[in-house]
């Protein structure tokens, strides 16, 4: 059983597992119009994924951490060797969008392991909220996310 983490601004806790934010804005692994939930294999990677997009450090204390238990057999994986060398450029690459969109369309699994663009040897776990097996994932309770002030001092 894999435990992955989702960080969510407290204002959006009620919709934390709808995939609506990604559906409206798109992301590295999904085009606009595709609902998906972004999580990370570790809490620290999840935090890093938030920090790179954070505009004001003052908002970091408004995030909650939610653990999700995912059966390993329900996780499909992207073949990282098949990705182009520049897949992790700052803007989403057509190859990552195609891979993620196809996985969402095909509904082959409720979870997809993808490399992190920030730390490519670590993984993010995408969750498909409309997959029939999504309900088999165990979503934990939100917990506070204490962050060392030294990290906050490095941000704007």
C-alpha positions in Angstrom: 0.0 0.0 0.0 1.4 3.3 -1.0 0.8 6.5 1.0 0.8 9.6 -1.1 0.1 13.1 -0.1 -2.1 16.0 -1.3 -1.6 19.5 -0.1 -4.7 21.7 -0.3 -5.4 25.3 0.6 -7.9 25.2 3.5 -10.4 27.3 1.4 -10.6 24.3 -1.1 -10.7 21.4 1.3 -14.3 20.5 0.4 -13.3 20.0 -3.3 -9.8 18.5 -2.6 -10.7 15.3 -4.5 -12.9 16.5 -7.3 -10.1 17.3 -9.7 -11.9 20.5 -10.5 -8.9 22.8 -10.2 -6.9 20.8 -12.7 -9.9 20.5 -15.0 -10.2 24.3 -15.1 -6.6 25.2 -15.3 -4.9 22.1 -16.8 -1.5 21.0 -15.6 1.7 19.2 -16.7 -0.1 15.9 -17.2 -3.6 17.0 -18.2 -5.2 19.5 -20.5 -8.0 21.8 -19.5 -11.3 19.9 -19.4 -9.7 16.7 -17.8 -10.3 16.3 -14.0 -7.3 14.9 -12.2 -5.9 15.0 -8.7 -2.2 15.7 -8.2 -0.4 14.1 -5.3 3.2 13.2 -4.4 4.8 10.0 -3.0 6.2 12.0 -0.1 5.0 14.9 2.0 8.2 16.8 1.3 7.9 16.5 -2.5 4.2 17.5 -2.2 5.4 20.6 -0.3 8.1 21.4 -2.9 5.5 21.1 -5.7 3.4 23.7 -3.9 6.3 26.0 -3.2 7.4 26.3 -6.8 3.9 27.8 -7.6 3.4 29.8 -4.4 3.2 33.6 -4.9 3.3 34.6 -1.2 4.9 32.7 1.6 2.2 33.9 4.0 -0.3 31.5 2.3 1.7 28.4 3.0 0.4 28.1 6.6 -3.1 27.9 5.1 -2.4 24.5 3.5 -3.5 21.1 4.9 -1.8 17.8 4.2 -4.1 14.8 3.3 -2.7 11.3 3.2 -4.1 8.9 0.6 -3.5 5.1 0.7 -3.4 3.6 -2.7 -3.1 -0.2 -3.3 0.1 -0.8 -5.4 -1.8 -3.0 -7.9 -4.0 0.0 -8.7 -1.1 2.2 -9.8 0.0 2.3 -13.4 3.3 4.0 -14.3 4.5 6.2 -17.1 7.5 4.8 -19.1 9.9 7.6 -18.3 12.4 6.3 -20.9 9.8 7.2 -23.6 9.5 10.8 -22.5 11.4 13.4 -24.6 14.5 15.0 -23.0 12.7 18.3 -22.4 9.5 16.8 -20.9 10.1 18.8 -17.7 10.5 22.2 -19.2 8.7 25.0 -17.2 5.5 24.8 -19.4 3.7 21.5 -19.8 5.1 19.5 -22.7 2.8 18.1 -25.4 4.1 14.6 -24.6 3.1 14.8 -20.9 -0.3 16.2 -21.8 -0.9 13.4 -24.3 0.2 10.7 -21.9 -1.9 12.0 -19.0 -5.0 12.7 -21.2 -4.8 9.2 -22.7 -4.6 7.6 -19.3 -7.6 9.6 -18.1 -9.6 8.8 -21.3 -8.8 5.1 -21.2 -9.5 4.8 -17.4 -7.0 1.9 -17.2 -6.3 2.6 -13.5 -7.3 5.0 -10.7 -3.7 6.1 -10.2 -0.7 6.9 -12.4 2.9 7.3 -11.3 4.7 10.0 -13.1 8.1 11.6 -12.6 8.2 14.9 -10.8 9.4 17.8 -13.0 11.1 19.3 -10.0 12.9 16.1 -8.8 12.6 13.6 -11.7 13.9 10.6 -9.7 10.9 11.0 -7.4 7.3 10.5 -8.4 4.0 12.2 -8.3 0.8 10.1 -8.3 -2.1 11.3 -10.4 -5.5 10.2 -9.3 -8.5 9.9 -11.6 -11.6 11.0 -9.6 -14.0 9.5 -12.1 -12.4 6.1 -12.3 -14.7 3.3 -11.1 -12.0 2.1 -8.6 -11.4 5.6 -7.2 -13.5 4.7 -4.2 -11.1 1.9 -3.3 -8.5 4.6 -2.3 -8.4 5.4 1.4 -8.4 9.2 1.9 -7.2 10.3 5.3 -8.1 13.3 7.4 -6.5 16.7 6.7 -3.7 17.6 9.1 -1.9 20.8 9.7 1.3 21.3 7.7 4.0 22.8 10.0 6.8 24.2 7.9 10.2 25.2 9.4 10.5 29.0 9.4 13.8 28.7 7.6 12.0 27.4 4.6 9.6 30.3 4.7 12.5 32.8 5.0 13.8 31.6 1.6 10.4 32.5 -0.1 9.2 35.9 -1.1 
